């Protein structure tokens, strides 16, 4: 059966049990829950899937219902406990399904019987859910759970004390609302006394839970100062480190306790002076070999919290970066029984181990290494052991940058990108610190560029590669842009850039040009110094090329380092050589009286060429001397600037140190004043509370006196009444005794009468039996008559049905008749309207005929008149 089918069966069983809470449905649902418990937890708590979410939500609702059977509730809680296997699952159950409130309601329902196994089971699951989870007072049954825990912690039930203390430690840690609520309760002092008594308990688990609660509640109070003072804190340190090293179930609570204690400045100072600190830290680092990612993560969390304290960070560096044995320097893995001096290697091996679910541990290890190496490499002098450690660490870091296959999913890709971000940040910091240290130890000398194999050349290439990597990652890594531009504006970047720009390697020149393009717009970029440095490098290269000519005067000097005195001596020697040649030429010309003109001209040309060559070399040497002098002045200026900046920094540091000391002194004074005021307020509060308690006791005594007085009067009245009733009862007893005698006599007579009545009853029973047989005969007759009556009734129903059919037929005919009558009425109305219209039309026709007659008369008249005129006209014409 696949997962979907099982979940559908579980959902159906849950709905059936909600509708009808029977034992059968409960058994079916319990069976389905047991089957689903075999599935992996990540399949049931996958976000975005409706079916698993609905199943878990239904189970949580059933568990919180008080009408659900305890056996079924226990089975559901077992499944939910199995689901809460990791931090992500616990967060989903707490936030999405409100399992914490559900378990609190179950505990509240069974608060009258705290020894029930279901209560212990809920406390265990609730302890898992609330670890490193903030719980608010708005949670359902919050106050009831706090009261339940405090009540059972102060009880003598050993089975309940440990889970209640663990749950209380989770609720109080880093939760000010819970702490304030507990401190405001009336029985908080007795609760404190109970916790202090638990410090002498045989179980170390109870002691750790108790210390965690006391640290959360009383750290800044008088009770906490007494508990964690200089006398007791070393024992606490030893206890916590023993629990962590031994790897018990309470290891994470011991780590949390030490982390909380280190938040107090005094306790952190006590830990820096703890004599066994180095040994304990070495043993704690040995736990990183554990295959349990959660334990290793807690150890790294403790070490990171120690790194946040300046005094402890230097001590951690001494422990981690101690020289390792030769085998460990070669990179071989060692077991957990490695020597204490070789404990720092466990941190490197923690990065190389590939354990499932250890991603958080890897990131924490990278953060820890970043803090420690920043401390160690930022010192004035870097030890050789630190450099060996970095040499051992670099291959592991590069191995973490391996590519990821695309088929592994988005989640793995996200984890891989996060890991790459941390690794690149650590590598950049290491490279930057090492380059700064190398330039501080052996700064490059100007103007001569070193060879490719020298330390300065290698350092320059490493620095440029670091800058190139920072340029590519500046958008993906936080604060990388600021660090990148800050390094580009540093004056120490001039030498690597000048060496790369004048290099004969194509990649170095391209890298330097791209960085120069990024650095040119910056306001504090030393462009002028860069130009002078490049010019000096070019002059040096030109000088080396010219000095390759076979000249003894020049080749005697070393080509790699030439100072000002050597250059002056070479120039003076050249002048002497030129003057000597001139004198010999003059003497030779004077001695020879008859030289040939061609020979003299050739000799003169040769010497002129040599002289011009000497003059050009002299000019070049002079230029080289000026370039070296300029570079020397630049170096002096840089040194003076550096010294001024160093003096300013030292002055500011001294000033800030004075201000810090003054602030610390004022803080201590204010803290003492505040402590005195708090003590005075607490003393006044205690006095007021004692007076109020005394007044309440007096009022209570007065009320008790009045109550006792009223009770005495009531009892006295009841005594008198009881005596009177006793006398009456004695008289009644005498009369009842007499009546009893009379009743005995009557009983005997009634017994005889009863015997006679029994005989009569037997005779009557015989008669009843006969009547019963007659009655049965009558019943059979009645059944026959009833059957006949049913037949007649059936016939009557048929007749009634026929009558109803006839009535329906009559109704139909009546309706048709009504329709016919209505149609006849409508036709008569239409006929009357037509007759009326006919009469109207006839009247109109008569009117039209009259008008026509009139018109015809008029036409005839007009006709006659027109004919008469025509006759007159004809007569006139004639």
MIMAR-28562 format. One line per 2 residues: their letters; for each residue x, y, z of C-alpha. Coordinates in steps of 0.1 Angstrom, whole numbers, plus 5000, padded with zeros to 4 digits. Layout:
residues N
A = X,Y,Z | ...
This chain:
residues 878
XX = 5000,5000,5000 | 5015,5033,4990
XX = 5016,5065,5011 | 4986,5082,4994
XX = 4964,5053,5000 | 4974,5050,5037
XX = 4968,5087,5043 | 4934,5085,5027
XX = 4925,5055,5049 | 4938,5075,5079
XX = 4917,5105,5070 | 4886,5085,5065
XX = 4891,5067,5098 | 4896,5101,5115
XX = 4863,5115,5101 | 4844,5083,5111
XX = 4857,5085,5146 | 4848,5122,5148
XX = 4812,5115,5137 | 4807,5084,5159
XX = 4831,5079,5188 | 4827,5041,5193
XX = 4852,5015,5203 | 4852,4999,5168
XX = 4860,5032,5151 | 4887,5039,5178
XX = 4903,5006,5171 | 4903,5012,5133
XX = 4918,5046,5137 | 4945,5033,5161
XX = 4954,5007,5136 | 4957,5032,5108
XX = 4978,5055,5130 | 5002,5026,5138
XX = 5005,5019,5100 | 5012,5055,5092
XX = 5039,5056,5119 | 5061,5034,5097
XX = 5062,5061,5070 | 5091,5086,5070
XX = 5084,5118,5089 | 5094,5142,5061
XX = 5066,5127,5039 | 5040,5137,5065
XX = 5053,5172,5072 | 5060,5183,5036
XX = 5047,5219,5033 | 5023,5226,5004
XX = 5007,5191,5003 | 4970,5191,5014
XX = 4965,5154,5022 | 4993,5150,5048
XX = 4986,5184,5063 | 4949,5175,5067
XX = 4957,5141,5083 | 4981,5156,5109
XX = 4957,5185,5116 | 4929,5160,5122
XX = 4950,5139,5145 | 4961,5169,5165
XX = 4924,5180,5169 | 4915,5145,5181
XX = 4944,5144,5206 | 4932,5177,5221
XX = 4896,5166,5224 | 4889,5155,5260
XX = 4863,5130,5248 | 4889,5109,5229
XX = 4899,5077,5246 | 4932,5078,5264
XX = 4946,5048,5245 | 4939,5065,5211
XX = 4953,5098,5224 | 4985,5080,5236
XX = 4989,5064,5201 | 4984,5098,5184
XX = 5009,5114,5207 | 5034,5086,5200
XX = 5031,5093,5163 | 5035,5131,5168
XX = 5066,5124,5189 | 5080,5103,5161
XX = 5074,5132,5137 | 5092,5157,5159
XX = 5126,5142,5150 | 5145,5173,5139
XX = 5144,5211,5144 | 5125,5218,5112
XX = 5098,5193,5120 | 5094,5206,5155
XX = 5090,5241,5142 | 5063,5230,5118
XX = 5044,5212,5145 | 5047,5241,5168
XX = 5038,5269,5145 | 5015,5253,5118
XX = 4996,5227,5139 | 4997,5244,5174
XX = 5008,5211,5189 | 5022,5229,5219
XX = 4987,5242,5229 | 4972,5208,5223
XX = 4997,5190,5246 | 4991,5217,5272
XX = 4954,5211,5271 | 4960,5173,5276
XX = 4982,5180,5306 | 4956,5203,5320
XX = 4928,5177,5315 | 4949,5151,5334
XX = 4963,5175,5360 | 4943,5157,5388
XX = 4962,5124,5380 | 4997,5136,5371
XX = 5011,5100,5374 | 4993,5088,5342
XX = 5016,5075,5315 | 4999,5099,5290
XX = 5009,5129,5311 | 5046,5118,5311
XX = 5044,5112,5274 | 5030,5147,5268
XX = 5056,5162,5290 | 5084,5144,5270
XX = 5070,5156,5237 | 5064,5191,5250
XX = 5100,5192,5262 | 5111,5183,5226
XX = 5089,5210,5210 | 5098,5239,5233
XX = 5136,5234,5231 | 5150,5266,5215
XX = 5115,5277,5208 | 5099,5309,5222
XX = 5065,5303,5239 | 5042,5332,5246
XX = 5017,5338,5273 | 4989,5339,5248
XX = 4992,5302,5244 | 4962,5282,5255
XX = 4965,5268,5291 | 4999,5286,5295
XX = 4993,5296,5331 | 4978,5262,5340
XX = 5009,5245,5326 | 5032,5267,5347
XX = 5012,5260,5378 | 5013,5223,5371
XX = 5050,5223,5366 | 5057,5243,5398
XX = 5034,5221,5418 | 5049,5188,5406
XX = 5085,5201,5409 | 5079,5207,5446
XX = 5063,5173,5449 | 5082,5141,5458
XX = 5073,5122,5426 | 5107,5113,5411
XX = 5091,5103,5377 | 5076,5138,5372
XX = 5104,5159,5386 | 5129,5154,5357
XX = 5106,5160,5328 | 5090,5190,5346
XX = 5124,5205,5353 | 5134,5200,5316
XX = 5102,5216,5303 | 5105,5245,5328
XX = 5142,5251,5317 | 5130,5253,5281
XX = 5102,5278,5289 | 5124,5301,5311
XX = 5154,5303,5287 | 5156,5337,5269
XX = 5119,5343,5276 | 5114,5374,5298
XX = 5076,5371,5298 | 5077,5336,5314
XX = 5104,5348,5338 | 5083,5378,5349
XX = 5052,5356,5353 | 5070,5331,5375
XX = 5086,5359,5396 | 5052,5375,5401
XX = 5037,5343,5417 | 5032,5341,5455
XX = 5050,5308,5460 | 5082,5318,5441
XX = 5104,5318,5472 | 5094,5283,5481
XX = 5100,5274,5445 | 5135,5289,5447
XX = 5142,5269,5479 | 5131,5237,5462
XX = 5154,5243,5433 | 5184,5251,5456
XX = 5178,5218,5474 | 5179,5200,5440
XX = 5215,5211,5435 | 5225,5183,5459
XX = 5205,5157,5440 | 5221,5124,5429
XX = 5210,5128,5393 | 5233,5152,5372
XX = 5204,5157,5348 | 5183,5172,5376
XX = 5212,5194,5387 | 5217,5207,5351
XX = 5180,5215,5347 | 5180,5232,5380
XX = 5210,5253,5372 | 5195,5263,5339
XX = 5163,5275,5356 | 5182,5294,5383
XX = 5204,5310,5357 | 5174,5322,5338
XX = 5154,5335,5368 | 5181,5347,5393
XX = 5211,5357,5372 | 5208,5395,5380
XX = 5194,5390,5415 | 5209,5385,5449
XX = 5202,5348,5449 | 5220,5344,5415
XX = 5250,5363,5427 | 5254,5340,5457
XX = 5249,5309,5436 | 5273,5318,5408
XX = 5300,5337,5428 | 5337,5330,5427
XX = 5336,5302,5452 | 5309,5281,5434
XX = 5315,5289,5398 | 5346,5267,5393
XX = 5326,5237,5405 | 5298,5247,5380
XX = 5324,5249,5352 | 5338,5215,5361
XX = 5303,5199,5362 | 5293,5214,5329
XX = 5325,5204,5311 | 5322,5169,5324
XX = 5286,5166,5312 | 5296,5179,5277
XX = 5327,5156,5274 | 5309,5125,5286
XX = 5283,5130,5259 | 5252,5124,5281
XX = 5216,5131,5271 | 5218,5165,5288
XX = 5248,5176,5268 | 5229,5202,5249
XX = 5214,5216,5282 | 5249,5218,5296
XX = 5261,5238,5266 | 5231,5261,5268
XX = 5238,5267,5305 | 5274,5276,5299
XX = 5264,5299,5270 | 5239,5317,5292
XX = 5265,5320,5320 | 5290,5335,5296
XX = 5266,5364,5289 | 5275,5377,5323
XX = 5308,5396,5322 | 5319,5385,5357
XX = 5314,5348,5349 | 5332,5352,5316
XX = 5361,5367,5335 | 5360,5338,5359
XX = 5362,5314,5330 | 5393,5331,5316
XX = 5410,5325,5349 | 5399,5289,5351
XX = 5430,5268,5353 | 5416,5237,5335
XX = 5402,5257,5306 | 5427,5245,5280
XX = 5424,5209,5289 | 5386,5211,5290
XX = 5384,5228,5256 | 5407,5202,5241
XX = 5385,5175,5253 | 5354,5193,5240
XX = 5370,5197,5206 | 5375,5159,5206
XX = 5337,5156,5204 | 5337,5169,5169
XX = 5347,5134,5158 | 5312,5123,5168
XX = 5289,5111,5141 | 5259,5128,5157
XX = 5256,5162,5139 | 5234,5176,5168
XX = 5261,5171,5194 | 5289,5185,5172
XX = 5267,5215,5164 | 5261,5222,5201
XX = 5299,5220,5207 | 5305,5245,5179
XX = 5278,5268,5193 | 5297,5268,5226
XX = 5330,5276,5210 | 5314,5304,5189
XX = 5300,5319,5221 | 5334,5318,5237
XX = 5349,5335,5206 | 5327,5365,5212
XX = 5347,5372,5244 | 5381,5387,5238
XX = 5398,5370,5266 | 5386,5336,5257
XX = 5392,5340,5220 | 5430,5343,5225
XX = 5429,5313,5248 | 5410,5293,5222
XX = 5436,5303,5195 | 5464,5289,5218
XX = 5445,5256,5222 | 5435,5252,5185
XX = 5467,5263,5169 | 5491,5243,5190
XX = 5517,5225,5169 | 5504,5191,5159
XX = 5523,5158,5156 | 5540,5150,5123
XX = 5513,5125,5112 | 5486,5151,5118
XX = 5505,5177,5098 | 5505,5153,5069
XX = 5467,5154,5070 | 5459,5119,5083
XX = 5428,5115,5104 | 5431,5105,5140
XX = 5405,5090,5164 | 5389,5106,5193
XX = 5418,5095,5216 | 5442,5119,5199
XX = 5466,5138,5221 | 5454,5170,5237
XX = 5480,5190,5218 | 5464,5178,5185
XX = 5429,5188,5193 | 5428,5216,5167
XX = 5429,5191,5139 | 5394,5179,5149
XX = 5381,5212,5137 | 5396,5206,5102
XX = 5384,5170,5101 | 5349,5183,5110
XX = 5348,5201,5077 | 5360,5171,5057
XX = 5336,5146,5072 | 5305,5140,5050
XX = 5277,5131,5075 | 5241,5133,5065
XX = 5224,5164,5081 | 5257,5180,5090
XX = 5254,5211,5069 | 5247,5234,5100
XX = 5278,5219,5117 | 5300,5227,5086
XX = 5288,5263,5086 | 5294,5267,5123
XX = 5329,5252,5119 | 5336,5278,5091
XX = 5324,5306,5113 | 5346,5294,5142
XX = 5376,5292,5120 | 5370,5326,5106
XX = 5369,5341,5141 | 5400,5322,5153
XX = 5421,5329,5122 | 5411,5366,5122
XX = 5425,5367,5158 | 5456,5347,5150
XX = 5466,5363,5117 | 5457,5398,5129
XX = 5485,5397,5155 | 5518,5415,5151
XX = 5537,5383,5147 | 5522,5351,5132
XX = 5534,5319,5147 | 5547,5291,5125
XX = 5521,5267,5139 | 5493,5290,5126
XX = 5508,5290,5092 | 5511,5252,5093
XX = 5475,5250,5104 | 5464,5273,5074
XX = 5485,5251,5051 | 5466,5220,5064
XX = 5432,5239,5062 | 5434,5252,5026
XX = 5430,5218,5008 | 5399,5210,5029
XX = 5384,5244,5020 | 5391,5240,4983
XX = 5375,5205,4985 | 5343,5222,4999
XX = 5342,5243,4967 | 5335,5213,4945
XX = 5307,5217,4920 | 5272,5203,4927
XX = 5253,5180,4903 | 5221,5196,4890
XX = 5200,5165,4897 | 5204,5169,4935
XX = 5176,5194,4938 | 5171,5231,4948
XX = 5175,5224,4985 | 5210,5209,4980
XX = 5218,5238,4957 | 5208,5263,4983
XX = 5229,5246,5010 | 5259,5244,4986
XX = 5257,5281,4978 | 5255,5290,5015
XX = 5286,5268,5021 | 5305,5284,4992
XX = 5297,5319,5006 | 5312,5310,5039
XX = 5342,5292,5024 | 5350,5321,5000
XX = 5347,5346,5028 | 5371,5326,5050
XX = 5396,5322,5021 | 5395,5359,5013
XX = 5401,5368,5049 | 5430,5344,5051
XX = 5446,5357,5019 | 5441,5393,5029
XX = 5456,5388,5063 | 5485,5368,5049
XX = 5493,5394,5022 | 5492,5422,5048
XX = 5515,5402,5070 | 5539,5394,5042
XX = 5542,5430,5032 | 5547,5440,5068
XX = 5575,5414,5072 | 5593,5418,5038
XX = 5580,5449,5019 | 5590,5451,4983
XX = 5620,5475,4976 | 5616,5501,4949
XX = 5623,5506,4921 | 5637,5472,4911
XX = 5609,5446,4905 | 5618,5412,4920
XX = 5621,5380,4900 | 5591,5357,4893
XX = 5602,5333,4921 | 5607,5359,4949
XX = 5584,5363,4979 | 5572,5397,4968
XX = 5562,5386,4933 | 5543,5356,4947
XX = 5526,5378,4973 | 5516,5403,4946
XX = 5501,5376,4925 | 5482,5362,4954
XX = 5469,5397,4964 | 5457,5404,4928
XX = 5440,5370,4926 | 5423,5378,4959
XX = 5411,5411,4946 | 5399,5395,4914
XX = 5379,5370,4934 | 5365,5397,4955
XX = 5355,5417,4924 | 5335,5387,4911
XX = 5318,5378,4944 | 5311,5413,4957
XX = 5274,5412,4947 | 5268,5378,4963
XX = 5287,5381,4996 | 5276,5405,5023
XX = 5298,5436,5029 | 5322,5424,5001
XX = 5318,5457,4981 | 5330,5478,5011
XX = 5360,5456,5017 | 5369,5455,4980
XX = 5369,5493,4975 | 5387,5498,5008
XX = 5415,5475,4997 | 5417,5493,4963
XX = 5423,5526,4980 | 5450,5513,5002
XX = 5485,5527,4993 | 5500,5492,4997
XX = 5482,5481,4965 | 5505,5503,4944
XX = 5534,5478,4943 | 5514,5447,4932
XX = 5496,5468,4905 | 5529,5483,4892
XX = 5546,5449,4891 | 5516,5434,4873
XX = 5512,5462,4847 | 5549,5460,4838
XX = 5550,5422,4838 | 5556,5401,4807
XX = 5527,5377,4816 | 5495,5385,4797
XX = 5471,5373,4824 | 5488,5395,4851
XX = 5486,5426,4829 | 5449,5419,4821
XX = 5440,5414,4858 | 5459,5446,4868
XX = 5441,5466,4840 | 5407,5454,4851
XX = 5414,5463,4888 | 5429,5496,4877
XX = 5396,5503,4858 | 5377,5497,4890
XX = 5400,5517,4912 | 5405,5548,4890
XX = 5371,5565,4899 | 5378,5561,4936
XX = 5386,5594,4954 | 5416,5581,4975
XX = 5432,5559,4949 | 5470,5567,4948
XX = 5472,5572,4910 | 5502,5595,4912
XX = 5523,5571,4933 | 5513,5543,4909
XX = 5526,5563,4879 | 5559,5571,4896
XX = 5563,5534,4906 | 5557,5523,4870
XX = 5581,5548,4857 | 5608,5537,4882
XX = 5602,5500,4872 | 5606,5509,4835
XX = 5638,5529,4841 | 5651,5500,4861
XX = 5644,5476,4832 | 5660,5499,4807
XX = 5690,5502,4829 | 5694,5464,4831
XX = 5692,5462,4793 | 5718,5488,4788
XX = 5742,5474,4814 | 5743,5441,4795
XX = 5770,5456,4773 | 5805,5443,4780
XX = 5818,5470,4802 | 5839,5461,4832
XX = 5832,5494,4850 | 5795,5486,4851
XX = 5793,5448,4853 | 5813,5447,4885
XX = 5783,5460,4904 | 5753,5437,4912
XX = 5724,5442,4889 | 5697,5435,4914
XX = 5704,5461,4941 | 5722,5495,4932
XX = 5722,5523,4957 | 5731,5559,4954
XX = 5768,5556,4964 | 5775,5529,4937
XX = 5759,5551,4910 | 5781,5581,4920
XX = 5813,5560,4919 | 5803,5547,4885
XX = 5797,5582,4871 | 5831,5595,4885
XX = 5849,5565,4870 | 5834,5573,4836
XX = 5845,5609,4839 | 5881,5598,4847
XX = 5881,5574,4817 | 5869,5601,4793
XX = 5896,5626,4806 | 5923,5600,4802
XX = 5913,5592,4767 | 5914,5629,4758
XX = 5949,5634,4772 | 5962,5603,4754
XX = 5947,5616,4721 | 5964,5650,4725
XX = 5998,5634,4734 | 5995,5611,4705
XX = 5988,5638,4680 | 6017,5659,4693
XX = 6042,5631,4689 | 6032,5621,4654
XX = 6044,5649,4631 | 6034,5634,4599
XX = 6002,5614,4603 | 5980,5605,4575
XX = 5948,5625,4572 | 5926,5595,4567
XX = 5940,5576,4597 | 5935,5607,4620
XX = 5899,5612,4608 | 5891,5575,4615
XX = 5906,5577,4650 | 5887,5609,4657
XX = 5854,5593,4646 | 5860,5562,4667
XX = 5867,5583,4698 | 5838,5606,4691
XX = 5815,5576,4689 | 5829,5563,4722
XX = 5825,5597,4738 | 5788,5600,4726
XX = 5782,5565,4740 | 5797,5574,4773
XX = 5776,5607,4775 | 5744,5588,4767
XX = 5752,5562,4794 | 5759,5590,4818
XX = 5726,5606,4811 | 5708,5573,4816
XX = 5726,5567,4848 | 5717,5602,4860
XX = 5680,5595,4851 | 5682,5562,4870
XX = 5697,5580,4900 | 5669,5606,4899
XX = 5643,5579,4897 | 5658,5560,4927
XX = 5660,5592,4947 | 5623,5599,4938
XX = 5613,5564,4949 | 5634,5568,4981
XX = 5616,5601,4989 | 5583,5584,4982
XX = 5592,5556,5005 | 5603,5581,5032
XX = 5570,5599,5027 | 5550,5567,5030
XX = 5570,5557,5061 | 5564,5591,5077
XX = 5527,5589,5068 | 5525,5555,5083
XX = 5543,5566,5114 | 5519,5596,5117
XX = 5489,5574,5112 | 5503,5549,5137
XX = 5509,5576,5163 | 5473,5589,5157
XX = 5459,5554,5160 | 5479,5548,5192
XX = 5468,5582,5206 | 5432,5574,5197
XX = 5436,5539,5213 | 5450,5554,5245
XX = 5422,5580,5245 | 5395,5553,5239
XX = 5412,5531,5266 | 5410,5560,5291
XX = 5373,5566,5281 | 5366,5529,5285
XX = 5382,5527,5319 | 5363,5558,5330
XX = 5331,5543,5316 | 5338,5510,5334
XX = 5345,5528,5366 | 5313,5548,5364
XX = 5294,5517,5354 | 5307,5499,5385
XX = 5298,5529,5407 | 5263,5531,5392
XX = 5260,5494,5395 | 5269,5495,5432
XX = 5245,5523,5437 | 5218,5504,5419
XX = 5225,5473,5439 | 5222,5492,5471
XX = 5190,5508,5460 | 5176,5474,5449
XX = 5186,5459,5482 | 5169,5488,5501
XX = 5138,5484,5480 | 5138,5447,5486
XX = 5143,5452,5523 | 5114,5476,5524
XX = 5092,5453,5504 | 5101,5424,5527
XX = 5092,5446,5558 | 5059,5456,5542
XX = 5051,5420,5533 | 5059,5408,5569
XX = 5036,5436,5583 | 5009,5427,5559
XX = 5012,5390,5567 | 5012,5398,5605
XX = 4980,5419,5601 | 4964,5391,5580
XX = 4973,5366,5606 | 4957,5388,5634
XX = 4926,5392,5613 | 4925,5355,5606
XX = 4928,5348,5644 | 4900,5372,5652
XX = 4878,5356,5626 | 4886,5322,5639
XX = 4878,5333,5675 | 4844,5346,5664
XX = 4838,5314,5645 | 4847,5292,5675
XX = 4825,5313,5698 | 4795,5309,5675
XX = 4803,5272,5671 | 4803,5268,5710
XX = 4769,5284,5714 | 4755,5263,5686
XX = 4769,5231,5702 | 4754,5241,5736
XX = 4720,5246,5721 | 4723,5213,5703
XX = 4731,5196,5736 | 4700,5209,5754
XX = 4679,5200,5724 | 4694,5165,5724
XX = 4686,5159,5761 | 4650,5169,5755
XX = 4648,5147,5725 | 4663,5118,5745
XX = 4635,5120,5771 | 4608,5121,5744
XX = 4624,5091,5727 | 4623,5072,5760
XX = 4586,5078,5764 | 4580,5069,5728
XX = 4600,5037,5733 | 4577,5025,5762
XX = 4546,5032,5741 | 4560,5014,5711
XX = 4568,4984,5732 | 4531,4981,5742
XX = 4520,4986,5706 | 4545,4958,5696
XX = 4527,4933,5719 | 4494,4942,5705
XX = 4507,4939,5669 | 4521,4905,5676
XX = 4486,4893,5686 | 4471,4909,5655
XX = 4498,4892,5634 | 4488,4858,5646
XX = 4452,4864,5637 | 4462,4878,5604
XX = 4483,4847,5597 | 4453,4825,5601
XX = 4433,4848,5578 | 4461,4847,5553
XX = 4460,4809,5551 | 4423,4810,5543
XX = 4429,4836,5517 | 4456,4814,5501
XX = 4431,4787,5496 | 4407,4811,5480
XX = 4434,4824,5457 | 4441,4789,5444
XX = 4404,4784,5435 | 4404,4818,5418
XX = 4435,4808,5398 | 4417,4778,5384
XX = 4389,4800,5373 | 4413,4824,5357
XX = 4429,4796,5337 | 4395,4787,5323
XX = 4388,4823,5315 | 4422,4825,5298
XX = 4413,4796,5275 | 4380,4813,5266
XX = 4399,4845,5259 | 4423,4828,5235
XX = 4393,4814,5216 | 4378,4849,5214
XX = 4412,4862,5202 | 4413,4837,5173
XX = 4377,4848,5163 | 4388,4884,5165
XX = 4417,4878,5141 | 4394,4861,5116
XX = 4371,4891,5118 | 4400,4915,5113
XX = 4411,4896,5082 | 4376,4900,5067
XX = 4376,4936,5078 | 4409,4941,5059
XX = 4394,4926,5027 | 4363,4948,5030
XX = 4386,4978,5036 | 4406,4969,5005
XX = 4374,4968,4984 | 4364,5001,5000
XX = 4397,5016,4989 | 4392,5004,4954
XX = 4357,5020,4953 | 4371,5052,4968
XX = 4398,5052,4940 | 4371,5048,4913
XX = 4351,5076,4929 | 4382,5098,4929
XX = 4388,5091,4892 | 4352,5100,4883
XX = 4355,5132,4903 | 4387,5141,4885
XX = 4369,5134,4852 | 4340,5156,4862
XX = 4364,5184,4872 | 4381,5182,4838
XX = 4348,5184,4821 | 4337,5213,4842
XX = 4369,5232,4834 | 4363,5226,4797
XX = 4327,5238,4800 | 4339,5269,4818
XX = 4364,5275,4790 | 4337,5271,4764
XX = 4314,5295,4783 | 4342,5320,4786
XX = 4349,5317,4748 | 4312,5321,4741
XX = 4311,5353,4762 | 4342,5366,4745
XX = 4326,5359,4711 | 4294,5377,4721
XX = 4314,5406,4733 | 4333,5407,4701
XX = 4300,5405,4681 | 4285,5434,4700
XX = 4316,5454,4695 | 4314,5446,4658
XX = 4278,5455,4656 | 4286,5488,4673
XX = 4314,5494,4648 | 4290,5485,4620
XX = 4265,5511,4632 | 4293,5537,4635
XX = 4305,5529,4600 | 4270,5531,4586
XX = 4266,5565,4603 | 4299,5576,4589
XX = 4289,5563,4555 | 4257,5584,4556
XX = 4277,5614,4565 | 4301,5608,4536
XX = 4271,5603,4512 | 4257,5636,4524
XX = 4290,5653,4519 | 4293,5636,4485
XX = 4259,5649,4475 | 4269,5683,4487
XX = 4301,5681,4467 | 4283,5668,4436
XX = 4258,5697,4439 | 4285,5722,4442
XX = 4303,5706,4412 | 4271,5708,4392
XX = 4267,5744,4402 | 4302,5752,4393
XX = 4297,5733,4361 | 4265,5753,4353
XX = 4282,5786,4361 | 4312,5777,4339
XX = 4289,5768,4310 | 4270,5801,4314
XX = 4302,5821,4312 | 4313,5802,4281
XX = 4280,5811,4264 | 4285,5848,4272
XX = 4320,5847,4259 | 4309,5832,4227
XX = 4282,5857,4223 | 4306,5885,4229
XX = 4330,5872,4204 | 4303,5869,4179
